[in-house]
Amino acid sequence: MRTGYFYSLVFALLTGASIAVVAAPATTTEPVRIPLVTEVAGSAQTAKVDLNNADAATLQKELSGVGEAKAKAIVAYRETNGPFASVDELLEVKGIGKAILDRNREKLDVN
């Protein structure tokens, strides 16, 4: 009889402890994320894309808002009409609007 009482007491204690553990909120500590800042050399920031010499892959990679189709359109326009006389002539290319030109004006050059 005493062993039955003892087992019941142990069972009650273990059950209570397991419920407390399951019901307790998980305390997870999130790692602190520190933004990584890399310094870029001044010459790398001022590197410009030459509209008259760049291939479609370079245009696509370097210019914001210019995908594969627009990059190919720029190259096709250049091959059909000759070299660009100014950066503003890029507006003549189908798919290139004022917003894309203004976003990329600092990156563009015509040599």
Buried (B, 14 or more C-beta within 10 A) or exposed (E): EEEEEEEEEEEEEEEEEEEEEEEEEEEEEEEEEEEEEEEEEEEEEEEBBEBEEBEBEBBBEBBEEBEEEBBBBBBEBBEEEEEBEEBEBBEEBEBBEEEBBEBBEEBBBBE
